[in-house]
Amino acid sequence: MKKLIEFIRYAAAQIAPLAAVLLFTNMLFAQGPIFTGDAGNLSNIIREALKLMAIILFCLGAVGVAWAIYNKMTGKEWGNQAFGSLLSFAFGTIVAVFWQLAQGRAVGVDTNF
């Protein structure tokens, strides 16, 4: 059983780059521009996923700040939560920038979706 699990891990590690190449090559040769206003297009899925990811990251950052404050008030370790919330806010800002680019707008860093 242990050898089977090791073989599956090895096979997955070998197949993952091939799967990524096939996936991205398919997207590369798609007809027409990706970021159009067509509702049936892949662009709406990408834009909505970026928007949702940014919102979730900002919410996780707020939860992390609240958790860090609670732990600081109760005398527990609070640094990890504070650092995690800062990383969530930073990555959420990066995702928000990509969302602005996907919309075809000038990049203004804010949370106004």
C-alpha positions as CSV (number, residue, x, y, z in Angstrom):
1,M,0.0,0.0,0.0
2,K,2.9,2.3,0.8
3,K,4.5,1.7,-2.5
4,L,1.2,2.4,-4.3
5,I,0.9,5.8,-2.6
6,E,4.5,6.6,-3.5
7,F,3.8,5.6,-7.1
8,I,0.7,7.7,-7.3
9,R,2.6,10.7,-5.9
10,Y,5.4,10.2,-8.4
11,A,3.0,9.8,-11.3
12,A,1.1,12.9,-10.3
13,A,4.3,14.9,-10.1
14,Q,5.3,13.8,-13.6
15,I,1.8,14.4,-15.1
16,A,1.2,17.8,-13.6
17,P,3.5,19.8,-15.9
18,L,2.1,18.0,-19.0
19,A,-1.4,18.8,-17.8
20,A,-0.5,22.5,-17.2
21,V,1.0,22.7,-20.7
22,L,-2.1,21.2,-22.3
23,L,-4.4,23.5,-20.3
24,F,-2.6,26.7,-21.1
25,T,-2.0,25.8,-24.8
26,N,-5.7,25.3,-25.2
27,M,-6.4,28.7,-23.7
28,L,-3.7,30.2,-25.9
29,F,-5.3,29.1,-29.1
30,A,-8.8,30.0,-28.1
31,Q,-10.6,32.1,-30.8
32,G,-11.1,35.7,-30.1
33,P,-10.0,37.9,-27.3
34,I,-10.4,36.5,-23.8
35,F,-11.5,39.6,-22.0
36,T,-14.6,40.6,-23.9
37,G,-18.1,41.5,-22.7
38,D,-19.6,38.2,-24.0
39,A,-21.6,36.5,-21.2
40,G,-20.8,33.1,-22.6
41,N,-17.1,33.7,-22.7
42,L,-14.4,32.5,-20.4
43,S,-13.7,36.1,-19.5
44,N,-16.7,36.5,-17.2
45,I,-15.6,33.4,-15.2
46,I,-12.1,34.8,-14.9
47,R,-13.3,38.2,-13.9
48,E,-15.8,37.0,-11.4
49,A,-13.3,34.5,-9.9
50,L,-10.8,37.3,-9.4
51,K,-13.4,39.6,-7.9
52,L,-14.5,36.8,-5.5
53,M,-10.9,35.9,-4.6
54,A,-10.1,39.6,-3.8
55,I,-13.3,39.9,-1.6
56,I,-12.5,36.7,0.2
57,L,-8.9,37.7,0.8
58,F,-10.0,41.1,2.2
59,C,-12.5,39.4,4.5
60,L,-9.8,36.9,5.7
61,G,-7.5,39.8,6.4
62,A,-10.2,41.5,8.6
63,V,-10.8,38.2,10.4
64,G,-7.1,37.8,11.0
65,V,-6.9,41.3,12.4
66,A,-9.8,40.6,14.8
67,W,-8.2,37.3,15.8
68,A,-4.8,39.0,16.4
69,I,-6.5,41.7,18.6
70,Y,-8.4,39.1,20.5
71,N,-5.2,37.0,21.1
72,K,-3.3,40.1,22.2
73,M,-6.0,41.0,24.6
74,T,-6.1,37.5,26.1
75,G,-2.3,37.3,26.3
76,K,-1.9,34.6,23.7
77,E,0.4,34.5,20.6
78,W,-0.9,37.1,18.1
79,G,2.0,37.7,15.7
80,N,1.1,34.9,13.3
81,Q,-2.5,36.1,12.9
82,A,-1.3,39.7,12.4
83,F,1.2,38.6,9.8
84,G,-1.3,36.4,8.0
85,S,-3.8,39.2,7.9
86,L,-1.2,41.5,6.4
87,L,-0.4,38.9,3.7
88,S,-4.1,38.5,3.0
89,F,-4.5,42.2,2.5
90,A,-1.4,42.4,0.3
91,F,-2.4,39.5,-1.9
92,G,-6.0,40.8,-2.1
93,T,-4.6,44.1,-3.4
94,I,-2.6,42.3,-6.0
95,V,-5.7,40.3,-7.1
96,A,-7.7,43.6,-7.2
97,V,-5.1,45.0,-9.5
98,F,-5.5,42.0,-11.8
99,W,-9.2,42.4,-11.7
100,Q,-8.9,46.1,-12.8
101,L,-6.7,45.0,-15.7
102,A,-9.2,42.3,-16.6
103,Q,-11.9,45.0,-16.7
104,G,-9.8,47.1,-19.1
105,R,-9.6,50.0,-16.6
106,A,-6.8,52.1,-15.4
107,V,-5.3,50.5,-12.3
108,G,-6.4,52.3,-9.1
109,V,-5.7,50.3,-5.9
110,D,-8.9,50.3,-3.9
111,T,-11.6,47.9,-2.9
112,N,-14.4,49.6,-4.9
113,F,-15.7,46.7,-7.1
